[in-house]
Amino acid sequence: MFDEMHGVGGEVRPAYAELSQWLADVKPDVLDFRRREAELLFRRIGITFAVYGDPEAQERLIPFDVIPRILSAREWTVLKRGLEQRVRAINAYIKDVYGRREILKAGIVPEDLVFQNPVFRPEMNGQKVPHDIYVHIAGIDIIRIDADTFYALEDNARTPSGVSYMLENREIMLRLFPELFSRYRVAPVENYPDELLATLRSIAPPSASSEPNVVLLTPGVYNSAYYEHSFLADKLGIELVEGRDLIVKGEVVYMRTTEGLKRVDVIYRRIDDDFLDPLVFRPDSALGVPGLMSAYQAGNVTLANAVGTGIADDKAVYSYMPEIVRFYLGEEPILKNVPTWRCREREHLAHVLDNLGNLVVKEVHGSGGYGMLIGPKADKATIETFRLKLKADPKNFIAQPTLALSTCPTCVDDGIAPRHVDLRPFVLVGRDRIRIVPGGLTRVALKKGSLVVNSSQGGGTKDTWVLDG
């Protein structure tokens, strides 16, 4: 198991030298006091998330760890290159799947994995999108198991969340630990809203004015990520709207205002495809905008992210990402994939069934840490339940080895201890360039020995410091 502060041999790695010294000097009661102060600040700000299906915990505070996770400038340079490469390949793949389908003709990705995918949108076949960009905001989940190699664990290409926590984590750390910041040159993340707004304006349709009108479309206050929606709209200086605030006339989207209708050019939508337009998708949706797809297909509005991007981020397609990178870019992947067994393939299924106790099994369309089997942590009854699920519907599952995610020092009830972490950097793809603020959301498994970092499963977050030079 690789510890990011102490490496393999136990010696403090250079990026963590100042932090290690600071932790040795700071008194435990001071650290505990600031930890409680951070929690109080988060409560005052009102950062919560909803837990669906848990009536006693509809609003929770995501635990925040006050010890930062640190990446050197060299590490970030490699990671940044890998993220840019991966998102370029994802965009090329989506364009191809809804267009010429060369990768299917070449037999690299099986046709049924696309056409039988529940998130495949035939409405997008042959549909031109502004500037040929489908994924404008991506959240790529990254893990590491040694000093030199980053692995992409998951590609979030629909409506990735969590960036508000990245920004708030940094603000809290700056307020509570100025003396620790003074020991480092930490690259800023505060410019993310500016970068996001510049990206969204750059992808406006050709018919837009020189000052495109951008709005953020939310499902409303009962959505688990509503805090983030309102936070980002405020930071970007754009209107936060619900479906009822928009209307389509003559294949153009307008926003209702007290001064009359105002044209909308770009919609940063945080609503799933199914609910976007009741005339095209789910007719019972009260969250979307009737006629939105007609305006979109006419090229009069940009949706970020595009409709149908889910075909690039399920866990079965993930297993083909190295081949996808090579096919479209002619390059070797910079970010490695975790070895993955596709249970849809007979030989893979046989291997998984023979080794269930040693593997992690995931639903192809699962998220949030739900529907997983972590073999080494599961009891016999749970393993046998999953065995039956796999036999009944093998196409719905993939399996991966149980990786020892890297650990970082974390402030827990009985002091400082290593806990497993991952990282979600946010990649912005605009007309002119790809933007990535240095860092991202580090998620931490607060339970001892746990590998599940998802907030819905008891995980927390850390501030991520990328050293500037």
LINMO-V736385 format. One record per backbone hydrogen bond with DSSP energy under -0.5 kcal/mol. CO is the residue of the C=O (numbers start at 1). NH is the residue of the N-H. E is the energy in kcal/mol with one decimal. If there is no record, write none. Layout:
CO;NH;E + CO;NH;E
This chain:
1;3;-0.5 + 2;4;-0.5 + 2;407;-2.0 + 3;7;-2.2 + 5;13;-3.1 + 6;10;-1.4 + 7;3;-1.0 + 13;16;-1.8 + 14;17;-1.5 + 16;20;-2.9 + 17;21;-2.0 + 18;22;-2.5 + 19;23;-2.8 + 20;24;-1.7 + 21;25;-1.5 + 22;26;-2.5 + 27;30;-0.8 + 27;31;-2.1 + 28;32;-2.5 + 29;33;-2.1 + 30;34;-2.3 + 31;35;-2.0 + 32;36;-2.2 + 33;37;-2.1 + 34;38;-2.5 + 35;39;-1.7 + 36;40;-2.0 + 37;41;-2.4 + 38;42;-2.3 + 39;43;-2.0 + 40;44;-2.2 + 41;45;-2.4 + 42;46;-1.9 + 42;47;-1.6 + 46;48;-0.9 + 49;60;-2.4 + 50;52;-0.6 + 51;54;-1.5 + 53;55;-0.5 + 54;57;-1.9 + 57;51;-0.7 + 60;49;-1.9 + 60;62;-0.5 + 63;461;-2.2 + 65;463;-0.5 + 66;68;-0.7 + 69;465;-3.5 + 71;467;-2.6 + 72;76;-2.3 + 73;77;-2.1 + 74;78;-1.8 + 75;79;-2.3 + 76;80;-3.2 + 77;81;-1.9 + 78;82;-2.0 + 79;83;-2.3 + 80;84;-2.4 + 81;85;-2.2 + 82;86;-2.2 + 83;87;-2.4 + 84;88;-2.0 + 85;89;-2.0 + 86;90;-2.2 + 87;91;-2.3 + 88;92;-2.0 + 89;93;-2.4 + 90;94;-2.3 + 91;95;-2.2 + 92;96;-2.1 + 93;97;-2.7 + 94;98;-1.8 + 96;99;-1.3 + 96;101;-2.5 + 98;126;-3.7 + 101;105;-2.1 + 102;106;-2.0 + 103;108;-1.7 + 103;109;-1.1 + 104;107;-1.2 + 110;113;-0.8 + 110;114;-0.6 + 111;114;-1.5 + 111;115;-2.7 + 112;116;-1.7 + 114;117;-1.3 + 117;120;-2.1 + 120;122;-0.7 + 121;124;-2.4 + 122;125;-1.7 + 124;127;-2.2 + 129;132;-2.3 + 130;133;-1.5 + 132;134;-0.5 + 134;136;-0.8 + 134;306;-2.9 + 136;429;-2.7 + 138;140;-0.5 + 138;427;-2.8 + 139;141;-0.6 + 139;156;-1.8 + 140;425;-1.0 + 141;153;-3.3 + 141;154;-1.2 + 142;423;-2.1 + 143;151;-3.2 + 144;406;-1.8 + 149;145;-0.7 + 149;146;-0.6 + 150;336;-1.8 + 151;143;-2.6 + 151;153;-0.6 + 152;338;-0.8 + 154;141;-2.2 + 154;156;-0.6 + 155;157;-0.8 + 156;139;-2.2 + 162;165;-0.6 + 162;166;-1.4 + 163;167;-1.9 + 164;168;-2.7 + 165;169;-2.8 + 166;170;-1.5 + 167;171;-1.9 + 168;172;-2.5 + 169;173;-2.2 + 170;174;-2.5 + 171;175;-1.6 + 172;176;-2.4 + 173;177;-2.8 + 177;180;-0.6 + 177;181;-1.9 + 178;182;-1.8 + 180;183;-1.3 + 181;184;-1.7 + 184;186;-0.7 + 185;468;-3.4 + 189;192;-2.0 + 190;193;-0.5 + 191;195;-2.4 + 192;196;-2.9 + 193;197;-2.5 + 194;198;-2.3 + 195;199;-2.1 + 196;200;-2.7 + 197;201;-2.6 + 198;202;-1.7 + 199;203;-0.8 + 200;203;-0.7 + 201;204;-1.3 + 205;208;-2.3 + 212;214;-0.7 + 213;265;-2.3 + 213;266;-2.0 + 214;239;-0.7 + 215;217;-0.5 + 215;268;-3.0 + 216;218;-0.6 + 216;241;-3.0 + 217;270;-2.9 + 220;223;-1.8 + 223;226;-1.8 + 224;50;-0.6 + 225;229;-1.9 + 226;230;-2.5 + 227;231;-2.6 + 228;232;-2.9 + 229;233;-2.3 + 230;234;-2.0 + 231;235;-2.4 + 232;236;-2.7 + 233;237;-1.2 + 233;238;-2.1 + 239;216;-2.7 + 239;241;-0.6 + 241;218;-2.7 + 242;245;-2.1 + 243;246;-1.5 + 245;256;-2.9 + 247;249;-0.5 + 247;254;-3.2 + 249;252;-1.1 + 252;249;-2.6 + 253;264;-2.7 + 254;247;-2.5 + 255;262;-2.1 + 257;260;-1.7 + 260;257;-1.0 + 262;255;-3.3 + 265;302;-2.4 + 266;215;-2.2 + 266;268;-0.6 + 267;269;-1.2 + 267;304;-2.7 + 268;217;-1.9 + 272;275;-1.6 + 273;276;-1.8 + 273;277;-0.5 + 274;282;-2.0 + 276;289;-3.1 + 277;280;-1.8 + 277;281;-3.0 + 282;285;-1.5 + 287;243;-0.7 + 289;292;-2.1 + 291;295;-1.7 + 292;296;-2.2 + 293;297;-3.1 + 294;298;-1.3 + 295;300;-2.4 + 295;301;-0.5 + 296;299;-1.3 + 302;267;-3.0 + 302;304;-0.5 + 303;305;-0.5 + 304;269;-1.7 + 306;309;-1.0 + 308;311;-1.3 + 309;312;-2.1 + 310;313;-1.1 + 314;318;-1.9 + 315;319;-0.7 + 316;319;-0.6 + 317;320;-2.0 + 318;321;-2.0 + 320;324;-2.3 + 321;325;-2.7 + 322;326;-2.0 + 323;327;-2.6 + 324;328;-2.2 + 325;329;-2.3 + 325;330;-0.6 + 325;331;-0.7 + 326;330;-1.4 + 334;336;-0.5 + 336;152;-2.9 + 339;401;-0.6 + 340;342;-0.5 + 341;343;-0.8 + 341;399;-2.1 + 342;345;-2.2 + 345;349;-2.8 + 346;350;-2.4 + 347;351;-1.9 + 348;352;-2.5 + 349;353;-2.8 + 350;354;-1.7 + 351;355;-0.9 + 352;355;-0.9 + 353;356;-0.6 + 355;358;-2.3 + 355;359;-0.6 + 356;359;-1.0 + 358;402;-0.9 + 359;361;-0.5 + 359;375;-3.0 + 360;400;-2.7 + 361;373;-2.5 + 362;398;-2.2 + 363;366;-1.4 + 364;315;-2.4 + 367;370;-1.5 + 369;372;-0.5 + 373;361;-2.6 + 373;375;-0.8 + 374;377;-1.7 + 374;378;-0.9 + 375;378;-1.3 + 379;383;-2.2 + 380;384;-2.3 + 381;385;-2.0 + 382;386;-2.2 + 383;387;-2.0 + 384;388;-1.8 + 385;389;-1.8 + 386;390;-2.7 + 387;391;-2.1 + 388;392;-2.1 + 389;393;-2.3 + 393;396;-1.7 + 394;397;-1.7 + 396;364;-2.6 + 397;343;-1.3 + 398;362;-2.6 + 399;341;-3.1 + 400;360;-3.2 + 401;403;-1.1 + 403;405;-1.5 + 404;2;-0.5 + 406;421;-2.1 + 407;4;-2.9 + 408;419;-1.9 + 410;412;-0.8 + 410;417;-2.6 + 412;415;-2.0 + 415;412;-3.3 + 417;410;-2.1 + 419;408;-2.1 + 420;445;-2.7 + 422;443;-1.1 + 423;142;-3.5 + 423;425;-0.6 + 424;441;-2.3 + 425;140;-1.3 + 425;427;-0.5 + 426;437;-0.5 + 427;138;-2.6 + 427;429;-0.5 + 428;430;-0.6 + 428;435;-3.1 + 433;430;-2.5 + 435;428;-3.0 + 437;439;-0.7 + 440;442;-0.8 + 441;424;-2.3 + 441;443;-0.6 + 442;462;-2.3 + 443;422;-1.9 + 444;446;-1.0 + 444;460;-3.0 + 447;450;-2.1 + 451;453;-0.7 + 454;457;-1.6 + 454;459;-2.3 + 455;458;-1.5 + 460;444;-2.4 + 461;65;-3.0 + 462;442;-1.1 + 463;69;-2.7 + 463;465;-0.6 + 464;466;-0.6 + 465;71;-3.2 + 465;467;-0.6 + 466;187;-3.1 + 467;469;-1.2
